Amino acid sequence: MPEFTDILNAVILMCNFMIVPALSYGSQLALGALAVTLVYSVLRFANFAQGDTMAFATGVTILTTWMLQNSGISFGFMPTAILAMPIAVIACMAYILLIDKFVYEYYRSQNSKPITIVMASVGVMFITGGIVRFVLGPSHQIFSDGARFIITAREFKEMTGLSEGLAIKTSQFLTVTIAIMLVGFVFYFLQKTKTGKAMRAYSDNEDLALLSGIDPTKVVRVTWILVAVLTTIAGVLYGLDKGFMAISYHQLLLPTFAAVIVGGIGSPIGAIVGGFVISFSELTMTYAYKKFLIYLLPEALEPSGLVQFLSTEYKFAISFVILVIVLLLRPTGIFKGKVI
Amino acid sequence: MNQYKARLFISFSMMILLLLLVGFFQSWALCLTIVNLCLISAIMALGVNIQWGYAGLFNVGIMGFAALGGMSVVLISKNSVPQALQAGGLKMLLALFFLAATVAAAVYLHKKFQRKSLVILTILIGYFITRYFYSDATQSIEAVNPALTGYLGGLGLPVLFSWIAGGCMAAAAAWLIGKISLGLRTDYLAIATLGISEIILAVIKNEDWLVRGVKNVTSIPRPVPYEIDLQQAAWFQDMIAKFYSKSLDILPVADQATALKDYISGASILLVKISYTGLFASVLLLLIVLASLALNSPWGRMIRAIRDNEIAASAMGKDITKRHLQIFVIGSAIVGVAGAMLVTYDGQFTPGSYIPLRFTFLIWVMVIVGGSGNNLGSVIGGFVIWFLWIMAEPVGFWLTDLSTSFLNSENFFRQHLLEHAQYIRLIFMGLVLLLVMRFSPDGILPETNKKL
């Protein structure tokens, strides 16, 4: 029978390497998925440009951060990028609205098939990705500054006397708090404000909404603005947590879509739940349980290998497998989304 | 119709003219290289056109299917590695057997008992057994001379078989994906293909025992003779000597031997490239003929009817999901064949070179620009876009250079932009796609029999 401290150590170990990272990654995914789901329910297409737009917004943030740092402005223990974020939000809004004006508006007016608009969004994805790589390059950039940790592993060990430490990065703490506030705001907006209600009505039944005098251009514009806010914040938080690299933003597309479909396409609450489902499955499947089991099992049973279900290179495979399972068993997702 | 013929004539003759210009002003070897890659691109675009143009299926995972085709070249044409087979072949076979057994058992239990807990338990037990044999097998295989082999090798068959095998492998992957996501929302297929292509690439890059992963496989056998063999063959030397006899006679006798040698080496390179061109062109021709026959048959009309109005077609008793699956598998198989041809032509398999821009996006631009739904459209699209793609890099560099020329050459900003000028191609191709979709959705060669 393992001792009590061993169990505690095992729990802390799990929190440190699995639960805390999964919570912050899940929040980042949830924000991105919320943006995809909003576009999906109001504009009725799967936005393939989401990942690269996140990279674009993060790119603006990075440039602004560098400018702020050069002029000696910082934000105490918080990363300077938080100060730069409002500018990035505005830039991202302008960019998305411009894209909408020149690309998507035409297809809406033509009543094109959704798949044509999806294809246009793939075009936008490549242009956006091109701009980002052209300006910032394809390499890894770290732009977080300020205090790296809220609690370091060492401090935690001293505080509790346990042999395992629990470190919480500033970026992880920020991610979760900002995500909660933002999601709260979006839900308040959708449920309580007149514009939010108009958006929901438009998404439910376009013809009926038009008959009741809802202005479609306004609904579309507000949707894109919300999407810009979500996209920028999701992108910056992801970048603060894991560093910026154009390709990894592009590759966020698959887990984001998986999150949307798992939760139920077009359902905001589903997008958030889906984000956490994906992040927790990714981390539980790629975490090496060796040390965890050593704490819990008697010495005779101690594992020799890493006890890892899948190596980290296959993390896309996990989102994909979850996607396939959902499509096979319950195509509407957890919270019945739209499905033909 | 006459207008269509004029478009056909003008577009193809313009393309030929451009290629001839490259031949005359740069070199014929370069011209043939471009032609060969254009032919492969055209075949890939044809496969995608069958999916998109005939049936409106959006495949975002072209890269994955092309990589599968490329992988099959290694698996078919390279010689096997006996030590590796001895070390881990049996274990790998066992692991694969247990994997298959697990899947079969899970499917059987799911159908028979409908108990999810039972299925999950089976999968878990099967996973651990498979995993046990598998990790043992990979370790022993990868340990065999890792610098040179470290993989099982292939079957050692002639490389041309791999084109068929590549098509079959891509078709199998497409069948799996199609089975899952067709019949649901149209964008699910797009998302699922995006996922599968990432996974195929991840597997190819990380499973070293299979095709050596990122260590690459080089010197893949060729379907055509090697330059060096040609240069030493007597008939070839005689032929070149006869062909160039006039220009050789003018030269002083002392220089004739060296000049002849130059001619022979130049001609051998050209002959190899031309043989590839012949092979690729015949595959393309065969596929075009088959595709046109299919498109104009009752089957083709049904497919187009489904594309234009699914509800009406299903009311007429057509099984839409099945037809979509068929189309999706056929189109992906053609992409797989083209992927195998590309690796054969390169003579090496480098998983790192598979990037979505080059293999997914570029092919899409070809289909849209060429004219979706028109087989010849994909061919002209493949040629035009590949040509532009080759030319876009220097042009992008030149444009950046020009637009920043007012800055000092040591200027940080200018150097930074010049360093990243290659990414202008992304923006440029994206713009081409969006502009053509918007202002000329029919492409260069519009679909001829749009009206049923």
Interface residues (C-beta under 8 A of the other chain):
Chain A: F45 A46 F48 V103 Y106 K113 P114 I115 T116 V118 M119 A120 V122 G123 V124 M125 F126 I127 G129 G130 I131 R133 F134 V135 G137 P138 H250 Q251 L253 L254 F257 A258 I261 I265 G305 F309 S311 E313 Y314 F316 A317 S319 F320 L323 V324 L327 L328 P331 V339 I340
Chain B: G56 F58 V60 Y127 S135 I180 S181 L184 R185 T186 D187 Y188 A190 I191 A192 L194 G195 I196 E198 I199 A202 V203 K205 N206 P356 L357 F361 W364 I368 H416 L417 E419 H420 A421 Y423 I424 R425 L426 I427 F428 M429 G430 L431 L433 L434 M437 R438
